[in-house]
């Protein structure tokens, strides 16, 4: 049986047992209750069996859950031992790591994570390059980077990949745009409005085009820009609508400098880790990957 069980799903399973409820587990893991419930449901679906009996809002561990709980706890415990095993014989993790990351991840998620990792392992040199998704895949294929971090899922069959975390994209406009007062976007607007978008090859652009497939007769792209700040400035100046990760526009939305338009497009996506299965995965590589999974 082929499964894609994630570290997060095991965390949720164990937390629900230990904390006694979905709500308490969500609070413990700093997740929303819906995300916690979805992770548990995904785990049960991938295993092909139920781990709990549902009695109203109560979750009672069943026989299968009791049988698998010690194994899940052991796997989570082994993560710490996995990192310990990566430490060099003298007791200090050291070496270098080349990471290629797509722009959204590299600008808005990685800097504080890299800072925490290097603070934990001060003898590690971590080098990061920001590219679009296609370019990240290319660097991994050419062995120019040890680990890639991309928007969406990897379509290159020769690479290994793993879902890292979830992301939500939003359609944005200027507060002065005619759609701002309505606050909604419909299919007619997709074709009639001008757009300011990322360049072809970026994960954000690919996700947007996939979401509007069969929904828009045409797309009036006024600008294609490779920098998030440039897109935000162009949208704010009224040159068109944009579609960006909520991570990139959270501040502007909060301050009222941009407006998010409600829509029924499917704009949720994943961030993925990718690597070449034939490239050597050093102790630093192993430790950084475990660190990323822990912080997902």
N, C-alpha and C positions, 0 to 999 in steps of 0.2 A: 504494500500500500504506500503510495507516494503522498507525503504530506508537506505542508509548508508551515509547520507550527513555529510560532515566534516566541522569543524571550518574553515579550509583553503578555502573551496569552497565558504562559505558565505563571508569570507574576500575578495576573488577575485571579487565576484559579486558586493559587495558594493564599492570596490575600482575602478572597471571599471566605475561604474556610477559616482562616485565622481571625478575621474581623467579624464574621458572623452575618454579614449582609453585603449586598451590592453597594449600597450607599456608603457604608463604612470603608469598604475596600477602595472605592473611588476616591474618597478623601485621603486615605493612606497613600495611594499611588499618585495623588494630585491629577486625577483624570476626571472627566465628566462621567456622570452615571450612565449616560447612553453609550459612551465609548467603552466603559467597563463591561456593560451588558453585551455589547457587540463583540468584544474580545472573547468573552466566555462562550457566546453562541458560536463564534467562528471555531473555537477550539473543539467544542462538542461536534460540530459539523465535520471538521476534518478528521476527528477520531472515529466518527460514525457511531457514537454512543453518548448517552446522557450521563453526566457526572453528578447531577443533583436531582432530587425530587422537588417539584414546584408545588408548594402549598400556599396559594395566595401569593403574598409577597415574600414568603419565607423560602429559603433554599436549604434543603437538607441533603447532606452528602449521602449518595447511594453506595451500593456495593462496589460498582466500578470506580467511583470517585475515591472511596477508601483504599482501593487496591492501587490506584495510580498516584495518590497524594504523596507517599514517600518517595516515589521516583521523581516527581516534579520538584519536591523540596531538595532532593539530592542534586538534580541538574542545576538548580539555582545556586546551591552551595558550591558546586564545582566551578562556577564562573570565577569566584574569588581564587580558587586553587589554580585555575587556568592562567590568570594573570600572574600569580606567584611563580608558576612554572616558566613564564616568559622572562622573568627577571634574570639578568646576567649572573654568573656564578659569584661575583664579588658583592652581589646584593643590590646593584643599582641598574635599572633599566637604562640602556644607553644605545645610541645609534641615530640614524636619520630615517625620515619617512617623507616621501613625496606624494602629496594628495592633490588631485585635480577635482575641482568642485564647480558645479554650475552656478550661475550668478546669484540666484535667489538664496541658495544654501550658503554660498561663500560669503555673501554680504551680510546676511541677517541671522544665520544660525551658527556658523563655524567659529567666528572670532572669539566669543566667550568660552566655547567648548575647548578650542585649542589652548586658550589661556589657562583653563583649569587643568588640562592634561599636562601641559608643560610645567605648571606649578607642582603637580604631583610627581612628575618625572623630570627634574630640571636638567638632566644630562642628555635629554632627547632633543634633536634638531628636527623640527617639523616644518617642511616647506609646502606652501599652498599656492596653487595657481587657479585663477578664476576664468572659466571658459563657458561656452554654451554646451548643451548636452551632447551634441554630435561630436564636438571637439574633445570633450572628456572621454567619450568612448574611443576616439581615435588615439588619444594618449595612452589609454590602457592597452589597446591592441598593439601599439608600437613599443610597449614596455617602457614608456617614458614616465609613467606614474605608477606608484605601488597600489593606490586605492582611489577609486572614483566615487563621487557622490553626485547623483543626477536626479532631475525632476522626472517623475513618471517611472515606468518599468523599462528595463533594458531589453531591446529587441535583437541584440547581437547574440546569436546562439553560441558563439565560441567563448563568451565570457560567463563567469559565475556572477550571480546577483542575489541580493537579499533586500526585502522591503525594510526600510529603516523607520519611517514615521509618516504620518498623514499630513496633508496640507489642503487648504481651501483657497480657491481663487474667487475673486470678486470682479464684477464689472463696475467701472468707476466713471464719473463725469465731473465736470466743473460745477460748483454751486450755482453758476449762472446759466447752465445749460438748460434747454427747454424740458429735458426729461427729469431734471433734479426735483422739481416740485411734484411731479407724478410719482417719482421714486420707483418706477418699474420699467422693465424692458420687455418688449414683446418681439415676436418673430419679424414683424414688419420693420421694426427699428433696426434689427440686425442688418438688413439690406439697405435701408435708407440713410443710416447715419455714417459719418466718417469715423475711422478707427486709427488709433495710434498704438502700434503693436511691437512686440519683440521681433527680431529678425528670424527668418526661416532657419531651422536648425536648433532653435532653443526649445527647451521642454515646455515652457510657458506657451509659446506659439503653437506647438503641436497639440497641446491639451485644448487650447481654445478652438482650433480648427476642427478637432475631433468632436467637440461639444456642439458645434453649430452645423455639423454635417447634416445635410438634408433639411436644415431649418432655414437657411438663407439662400436665396437665388443667386446672390452675388455678395461680395464683400468689398466695401470701398475703403481700402487702406490708404490713408493720407500720408502716414509716416511709418517707417520701420527703424527702430532705434535699439541699440544693444545695451543701453544703460538704463537702469530703473529710474534714476533721478531725472534723466532726460524725458522719459515717458511721462512721469508725474508732472513735470513742468509744462509739457505740451498739452496734456489733458486739462490741467488747471487753467491754462491760457485759452482754452476753448477750441483747440484744433480737432477734437474728436473724443470718442469714448476709448477707454482702455480696459484691458483685462489683465490683472496682476494677482500675485499671491497676497492674501490678506496680511501676511507678515510684512510685506514691503510698504503697505499703505496704512498701517494701523494708526500711526501718529497723525497723519493727515486727515483720516476719517474722524478721529477723536476731536481734532481742532476745528473741524468743519471746512477744511481747505479743499477736500474732495468729498463726493457723495457716492455711496454704494447703491447700485440699482438692483432691486429684487428681480429675480428671473427664475425660470424653471429649467435652466440648463444644468447639466451634470458637470459641476466644476470642482469636484473633490478629486484629489490625486494622491499619489504616494511619492515619497522621496526614497531612492534606492541606493544601496552600496553596491559597487561593481568592482571586480578584479579579474585578472587573468589567471586561470587555474594552473598554468605552467610557470608562473613567476614565483620566486621564492618568497614565502611569507615569514618575515623575520619576527623575533620576539616583540619588537616595537610595533610591527603591523598587527600582531595578535592582540597586544595590550590595547592599542588604539581602537580596534574593532569592538572589543569587549566593552571598552569605555563608552563608545557610541551607542551600543545596545543598552547599556545601563541608563544612559541619559535620554533615551528615546521617549 
